[in-house]
Amino acid sequence: MTDDAQTTRALADNRSAWDDRADIHAASQFYSIDALLADPDAITDVVRRDLAVLAPHLGAGPGRSEGTVAGRSLLHLQSHIGDDTLSWWRLGARDVHGLDFSPKSLENARRIAECAGAPITFVEGDARHASDVIGRTFEVIVTSAGTIVWLPDLESWAQSIAKLLEPGGVFMIRDDHPILDALEFEPWQITSDYLSGGGSNAYQADQSYTGDAMPSHTNHEWVHDLSEVVTVLLDAGLRIEALGEHPAMDWSPVEGMVHTEAGWQLPEGSPRIPLTFSVVARKPRD
């Protein structure tokens, strides 16, 4: 499916914004790239939480230990500056690939991987059409932490994931819960759509989620409710193995959140709502 002119312009705006974020993020305290590179055993908190979701679905096999990505080929979609991609490699994944639509993000990702001595392949492309630019399959595909709101539609995304998975391979997404967009990250008043299909939400931003200032950009995000995420994966022929809703997230969008081992959580006494969700899906062998 070809994007219409409005969507094409929105994606160009977003790509420009992420290009500007890339250098800022690579130098920011939020990402702490120097510390990550200084410790060859370090992995990001994002990947640590992702692995906790994924591990129960990684069975043992020839050259494969249960509960680990070690020895398994892995693709990381919407990899940004590659710190999480590097973490998957450090956990033992092989033939690791990262895909992102921002050339500047990939420039930083390649530099970081080179500094770490990690033979990671980074590819420029739209996550909806990753199978058009990557000509191989993987045992594991992952994406997480602020990804799918940047995609105008998920049907092609799911179809691409299905093509890129080996039979028996597993896909995992862990992302901000779509209810937070409906709340505009300002509990507790509904300000925007929760259900999919309402088009993109545009906003101006001159500060990144890291807290760092950046050039002002128009950003465009698309709403994808949980039923859409699950349905497109099922329609692509994948089998859902787990659906989770979690009370912690990887960043702090509102004041007063409490940092814990599980991530950023609302303070005690707040309404108990999901802040992130996760889905694990598998490609059948037959």
Secondary structure, 3 states (H helix, E strand, C coil): CCCCHHHHHHHHHHHHHHHHHHHHHHCCCCCCHHHHHHCCCCCCHHHHHHHHHHHHHCCCECCECCCCCCCCEEEEECCCCCHHHHHHHHCCCEEEEEEECCHHHHHHHHHHHHHHCCCCEEEECCHHHHHHHCCCCEEEEEEECCCHHHCCCCHHHHHHHHHHEEEEEEEEEEEECHHHHHCCCCCCCCCCCCCCCCCEEEEEEEECCCCCEEEEEEEEEECCCHHHHHHHHHHCCCEEEEEEEECCECCCCCCCCEEECCEEECCCCCCCCCCEEEEEEECCCC
